[in-house]
């Protein structure tokens, strides 16, 4: 779980916080068939689960 999630929610959530990913395509192993490249909004990563596990795909 996200540490201090209540405080985060009270502050307005992740807002427009973004995560810069290393080069390549990244798949969310836990969240189905979602794939990401470049930069992704943290709110999108944690949209369905409080954690995410990204794995590089298609080398």
Biopython code that builds the backbone (N, CA, C, O; Angstrom):
import numpy as np
from Bio.PDB.StructureBuilder import StructureBuilder

atoms = [
    (1, "UNK", "N", (0.821, -1.182, 0.000)),
    (1, "UNK", "CA", (0.000, 0.000, 0.000)),
    (1, "UNK", "C", (0.863, 1.243, 0.000)),
    (1, "UNK", "O", (2.023, 1.221, 0.414)),
    (2, "UNK", "N", (0.285, 2.304, -0.463)),
    (2, "UNK", "CA", (0.966, 3.589, -0.455)),
    (2, "UNK", "C", (1.117, 4.062, 0.983)),
    (2, "UNK", "O", (0.146, 4.109, 1.739)),
    (3, "UNK", "N", (2.314, 4.405, 1.344)),
    (3, "UNK", "CA", (2.565, 4.894, 2.688)),
    (3, "UNK", "C", (1.887, 6.250, 2.858)),
    (3, "UNK", "O", (1.977, 7.100, 1.973)),
    (4, "UNK", "N", (1.225, 6.455, 3.959)),
    (4, "UNK", "CA", (0.549, 7.703, 4.298)),
    (4, "UNK", "C", (-0.516, 8.080, 3.265)),
    (4, "UNK", "O", (-0.645, 9.249, 2.903)),
    (5, "UNK", "N", (-1.266, 7.103, 2.798)),
    (5, "UNK", "CA", (-2.248, 7.344, 1.741)),
    (5, "UNK", "C", (-3.355, 8.317, 2.155)),
    (5, "UNK", "O", (-3.852, 9.061, 1.311)),
    (6, "UNK", "N", (-3.748, 8.331, 3.407)),
    (6, "UNK", "CA", (-4.779, 9.267, 3.850)),
    (6, "UNK", "C", (-4.278, 10.703, 3.711)),
    (6, "UNK", "O", (-4.998, 11.574, 3.224)),
    (7, "UNK", "N", (-3.061, 10.937, 4.135)),
    (7, "UNK", "CA", (-2.480, 12.277, 4.012)),
    (7, "UNK", "C", (-2.342, 12.666, 2.540)),
    (7, "UNK", "O", (-2.576, 13.819, 2.179)),
    (8, "UNK", "N", (-1.969, 11.721, 1.701)),
    (8, "UNK", "CA", (-1.861, 11.977, 0.264)),
    (8, "UNK", "C", (-3.224, 12.358, -0.315)),
    (8, "UNK", "O", (-3.322, 13.309, -1.090)),
    (9, "UNK", "N", (-4.258, 11.634, 0.050)),
    (9, "UNK", "CA", (-5.615, 11.927, -0.428)),
    (9, "UNK", "C", (-6.068, 13.301, 0.044)),
    (9, "UNK", "O", (-6.674, 14.050, -0.722)),
    (10, "UNK", "N", (-5.782, 13.638, 1.290)),
    (10, "UNK", "CA", (-6.181, 14.931, 1.836)),
    (10, "UNK", "C", (-5.462, 16.087, 1.123)),
    (10, "UNK", "O", (-5.987, 17.198, 1.049)),
    (11, "UNK", "N", (-4.267, 15.817, 0.605)),
    (11, "UNK", "CA", (-3.490, 16.848, -0.091)),
    (11, "UNK", "C", (-3.870, 16.952, -1.567)),
    (11, "UNK", "O", (-3.309, 17.775, -2.289)),
    (12, "UNK", "N", (-4.811, 16.134, -2.020)),
    (12, "UNK", "CA", (-5.253, 16.228, -3.409)),
    (12, "UNK", "C", (-4.784, 15.090, -4.299)),
    (12, "UNK", "O", (-4.951, 15.146, -5.518)),
    (13, "UNK", "N", (-4.209, 14.074, -3.714)),
    (13, "UNK", "CA", (-3.787, 12.913, -4.503)),
    (13, "UNK", "C", (-2.467, 13.152, -5.225)),
    (13, "UNK", "O", (-1.691, 14.040, -4.873)),
    (14, "UNK", "N", (-2.242, 12.340, -6.236)),
    (14, "UNK", "CA", (-0.988, 12.400, -6.985)),
    (14, "UNK", "C", (-0.916, 13.606, -7.917)),
    (14, "UNK", "O", (0.162, 13.982, -8.378)),
    (15, "UNK", "N", (-2.083, 14.213, -8.191)),
    (15, "UNK", "CA", (-2.176, 15.357, -9.102)),
    (15, "UNK", "C", (-1.508, 15.011, -10.424)),
    (15, "UNK", "O", (-1.890, 14.036, -11.070)),
    (16, "UNK", "N", (-0.522, 15.792, -10.835)),
    (16, "UNK", "CA", (0.112, 15.551, -12.129)),
    (16, "UNK", "C", (1.528, 14.993, -11.975)),
    (16, "UNK", "O", (2.384, 15.215, -12.831)),
    (17, "UNK", "N", (1.770, 14.263, -10.871)),
    (17, "UNK", "CA", (3.087, 13.672, -10.652)),
    (17, "UNK", "C", (3.357, 12.640, -11.740)),
    (17, "UNK", "O", (2.506, 11.804, -12.042)),
    (18, "UNK", "N", (4.536, 12.705, -12.320)),
    (18, "UNK", "CA", (4.900, 11.801, -13.415)),
    (18, "UNK", "C", (6.171, 11.034, -13.080)),
    (18, "UNK", "O", (7.027, 11.508, -12.334)),
    (19, "UNK", "N", (6.272, 9.842, -13.648)),
    (19, "UNK", "CA", (7.441, 8.988, -13.482)),
    (19, "UNK", "C", (8.099, 8.827, -14.843)),
    (19, "UNK", "O", (7.468, 8.371, -15.796)),
    (20, "UNK", "N", (9.366, 9.202, -14.928)),
    (20, "UNK", "CA", (10.123, 9.023, -16.171)),
    (20, "UNK", "C", (10.647, 7.592, -16.208)),
    (20, "UNK", "O", (11.413, 7.181, -15.337)),
    (21, "UNK", "N", (10.233, 6.840, -17.215)),
    (21, "UNK", "CA", (10.648, 5.445, -17.351)),
    (21, "UNK", "C", (11.918, 5.343, -18.183)),
    (21, "UNK", "O", (12.147, 6.173, -19.063)),
    (22, "UNK", "N", (12.744, 4.342, -17.918)),
    (22, "UNK", "CA", (13.896, 4.111, -18.791)),
    (22, "UNK", "C", (13.413, 3.797, -20.206)),
    (22, "UNK", "O", (12.246, 3.465, -20.411)),
    (23, "UNK", "N", (14.300, 3.901, -21.159)),
    (23, "UNK", "CA", (13.961, 3.654, -22.557)),
    (23, "UNK", "C", (13.326, 2.283, -22.747)),
    (23, "UNK", "O", (13.699, 1.322, -22.074)),
    (24, "UNK", "N", (12.376, 2.197, -23.654)),
    (24, "UNK", "CA", (11.715, 0.935, -23.960)),
    (24, "UNK", "C", (10.239, 0.956, -23.609)),
    (24, "UNK", "O", (9.700, 1.966, -23.157)),
    (25, "UNK", "N", (9.594, -0.195, -23.829)),
    (25, "UNK", "CA", (8.177, -0.357, -23.477)),
    (25, "UNK", "C", (8.108, -1.134, -22.173)),
    (25, "UNK", "O", (8.889, -2.057, -21.942)),
    (26, "UNK", "N", (7.176, -0.753, -21.335)),
    (26, "UNK", "CA", (7.021, -1.351, -20.014)),
    (26, "UNK", "C", (5.589, -1.821, -19.836)),
    (26, "UNK", "O", (4.647, -1.074, -20.100)),
    (27, "UNK", "N", (5.423, -3.068, -19.387)),
    (27, "UNK", "CA", (4.098, -3.639, -19.162)),
    (27, "UNK", "C", (3.843, -3.750, -17.662)),
    (27, "UNK", "O", (4.745, -4.062, -16.885)),
    (28, "UNK", "N", (2.608, -3.492, -17.275)),
    (28, "UNK", "CA", (2.191, -3.635, -15.886)),
    (28, "UNK", "C", (1.828, -5.098, -15.655)),
    (28, "UNK", "O", (0.771, -5.556, -16.088)),
    (29, "UNK", "N", (2.692, -5.817, -14.982)),
    (29, "UNK", "CA", (2.517, -7.256, -14.753)),
    (29, "UNK", "C", (1.277, -7.541, -13.902)),
    (29, "UNK", "O", (0.599, -8.544, -14.126)),
    (30, "UNK", "N", (0.976, -6.693, -12.949)),
    (30, "UNK", "CA", (-0.140, -6.930, -12.036)),
    (30, "UNK", "C", (-1.467, -6.394, -12.555)),
    (30, "UNK", "O", (-2.528, -6.883, -12.167)),
    (31, "UNK", "N", (-1.417, -5.403, -13.421)),
    (31, "UNK", "CA", (-2.632, -4.707, -13.816)),
    (31, "UNK", "C", (-3.150, -5.039, -15.204)),
    (31, "UNK", "O", (-3.827, -4.214, -15.817)),
    (32, "UNK", "N", (-2.853, -6.212, -15.709)),
    (32, "UNK", "CA", (-3.392, -6.574, -17.013)),
    (32, "UNK", "C", (-2.459, -6.228, -18.151)),
    (32, "UNK", "O", (-1.244, -6.403, -18.055)),
    (33, "UNK", "N", (-3.035, -5.740, -19.218)),
    (33, "UNK", "CA", (-2.265, -5.542, -20.442)),
    (33, "UNK", "C", (-1.885, -4.084, -20.695)),
    (33, "UNK", "O", (-1.713, -3.688, -21.848)),
    (34, "UNK", "N", (-1.755, -3.306, -19.674)),
    (34, "UNK", "CA", (-1.368, -1.902, -19.859)),
    (34, "UNK", "C", (0.121, -1.809, -20.159)),
    (34, "UNK", "O", (0.933, -2.484, -19.526)),
    (35, "UNK", "N", (0.475, -0.969, -21.128)),
    (35, "UNK", "CA", (1.874, -0.732, -21.470)),
    (35, "UNK", "C", (2.168, 0.752, -21.438)),
    (35, "UNK", "O", (1.296, 1.579, -21.701)),
    (36, "UNK", "N", (3.413, 1.080, -21.113)),
    (36, "UNK", "CA", (3.824, 2.468, -20.983)),
    (36, "UNK", "C", (5.173, 2.677, -21.655)),
    (36, "UNK", "O", (5.976, 1.751, -21.766)),
    (37, "UNK", "N", (5.408, 3.900, -22.101)),
    (37, "UNK", "CA", (6.709, 4.315, -22.621)),
    (37, "UNK", "C", (6.949, 5.748, -22.180)),
    (37, "UNK", "O", (6.008, 6.496, -21.913)),
    (38, "UNK", "N", (8.208, 6.116, -22.107)),
    (38, "UNK", "CA", (8.553, 7.506, -21.807)),
    (38, "UNK", "C", (8.211, 7.936, -20.405)),
    (38, "UNK", "O", (8.894, 7.567, -19.449)),
    (39, "UNK", "N", (7.158, 8.713, -20.275)),
    (39, "UNK", "CA", (6.753, 9.273, -18.997)),
    (39, "UNK", "C", (5.297, 8.894, -18.739)),
    (39, "UNK", "O", (4.471, 8.942, -19.650)),
    (40, "UNK", "N", (4.984, 8.517, -17.501)),
    (40, "UNK", "CA", (3.626, 8.089, -17.177)),
    (40, "UNK", "C", (3.152, 8.802, -15.912)),
    (40, "UNK", "O", (3.930, 9.040, -14.988)),
    (41, "UNK", "N", (1.872, 9.136, -15.890)),
    (41, "UNK", "CA", (1.290, 9.760, -14.701)),
    (41, "UNK", "C", (1.184, 8.708, -13.594)),
    (41, "UNK", "O", (0.684, 7.607, -13.828)),
    (42, "UNK", "N", (1.654, 9.045, -12.395)),
    (42, "UNK", "CA", (1.626, 8.117, -11.262)),
    (42, "UNK", "C", (0.187, 7.724, -10.933)),
    (42, "UNK", "O", (-0.074, 6.577, -10.571)),
    (43, "UNK", "N", (-0.735, 8.657, -11.056)),
    (43, "UNK", "CA", (-2.148, 8.367, -10.816)),
    (43, "UNK", "C", (-2.642, 7.241, -11.730)),
    (43, "UNK", "O", (-3.471, 6.429, -11.321)),
    (44, "UNK", "N", (-2.138, 7.193, -12.955)),
    (44, "UNK", "CA", (-2.515, 6.132, -13.889)),
    (44, "UNK", "C", (-1.908, 4.790, -13.466)),
    (44, "UNK", "O", (-2.559, 3.751, -13.572)),
    (45, "UNK", "N", (-0.668, 4.817, -12.990)),
    (45, "UNK", "CA", (-0.022, 3.575, -12.538)),
    (45, "UNK", "C", (-0.777, 2.942, -11.374)),
    (45, "UNK", "O", (-0.924, 1.721, -11.315)),
    (46, "UNK", "N", (-1.254, 3.769, -10.449)),
    (46, "UNK", "CA", (-1.921, 3.270, -9.258)),
    (46, "UNK", "C", (-3.443, 3.373, -9.361)),
    (46, "UNK", "O", (-4.132, 3.404, -8.341)),
    (47, "UNK", "N", (-3.966, 3.425, -10.577)),
    (47, "UNK", "CA", (-5.395, 3.597, -10.791)),
    (47, "UNK", "C", (-6.252, 2.452, -10.279)),
    (47, "UNK", "O", (-7.349, 2.683, -9.769)),
    (48, "UNK", "N", (-5.770, 1.220, -10.407)),
    (48, "UNK", "CA", (-6.584, 0.078, -9.993)),
    (48, "UNK", "C", (-6.047, -0.626, -8.753)),
    (48, "UNK", "O", (-6.818, -1.205, -7.987)),
    (49, "UNK", "N", (-4.745, -0.581, -8.551)),
    (49, "UNK", "CA", (-4.115, -1.222, -7.389)),
    (49, "UNK", "C", (-3.188, -0.219, -6.704)),
    (49, "UNK", "O", (-2.729, 0.724, -7.349)),
    (50, "UNK", "N", (-2.905, -0.399, -5.418)),
    (50, "UNK", "CA", (-2.010, 0.530, -4.725)),
    (50, "UNK", "C", (-0.533, 0.271, -5.024)),
    (50, "UNK", "O", (0.336, 0.979, -4.514)),
    (51, "UNK", "N", (-0.248, -0.731, -5.843)),
    (51, "UNK", "CA", (1.126, -1.052, -6.246)),
    (51, "UNK", "C", (1.128, -1.351, -7.738)),
    (51, "UNK", "O", (0.082, -1.613, -8.332)),
    (52, "UNK", "N", (2.304, -1.308, -8.330)),
    (52, "UNK", "CA", (2.452, -1.719, -9.717)),
    (52, "UNK", "C", (3.802, -2.385, -9.886)),
    (52, "UNK", "O", (4.750, -2.064, -9.169)),
    (53, "UNK", "N", (3.897, -3.302, -10.818)),
    (53, "UNK", "CA", (5.137, -3.999, -11.126)),
    (53, "UNK", "C", (5.339, -3.899, -12.623)),
    (53, "UNK", "O", (4.619, -4.524, -13.402)),
    (54, "UNK", "N", (6.327, -3.106, -13.023)),
    (54, "UNK", "CA", (6.579, -2.897, -14.439)),
    (54, "UNK", "C", (7.705, -3.808, -14.910)),
    (54, "UNK", "O", (8.705, -3.997, -14.218)),
    (55, "UNK", "N", (7.521, -4.368, -16.103)),
    (55, "UNK", "CA", (8.505, -5.265, -16.699)),
    (55, "UNK", "C", (8.754, -4.792, -18.128)),
    (55, "UNK", "O", (7.812, -4.499, -18.864)),
    (56, "UNK", "N", (10.020, -4.719, -18.513)),
    (56, "UNK", "CA", (10.357, -4.307, -19.872)),
    (56, "UNK", "C", (9.904, -5.389, -20.844)),
    (56, "UNK", "O", (10.115, -6.578, -20.606)),
    (57, "UNK", "N", (9.284, -4.971, -21.932)),
    (57, "UNK", "CA", (8.809, -5.923, -22.944)),
    (57, "UNK", "C", (9.358, -5.543, -24.300)),
    (57, "UNK", "O", (9.677, -4.380, -24.549)),
    (58, "UNK", "N", (9.470, -6.543, -25.190)),
    (58, "UNK", "CA", (9.873, -6.313, -26.571)),
    (58, "UNK", "C", (11.211, -5.633, -26.727)),
    (58, "UNK", "O", (11.281, -4.503, -27.210)),
    (59, "UNK", "N", (12.269, -6.299, -26.329)),
    (59, "UNK", "CA", (13.598, -5.686, -26.388)),
    (59, "UNK", "C", (14.017, -5.268, -27.745)),
    (59, "UNK", "O", (15.116, -4.741, -27.916)),
]
sb = StructureBuilder()
sb.init_structure("model")
sb.init_model(0)
sb.init_chain("A")
sb.init_seg("    ")
for serial, (resi, resn, name, xyz) in enumerate(atoms, 1):
    if name == "N":
        sb.init_residue(resn, " ", resi, " ")
    sb.init_atom(name, np.array(xyz, "f"), 0.0, 1.0, " ", f" {name:<3s}", serial, name[0])
structure = sb.get_structure()
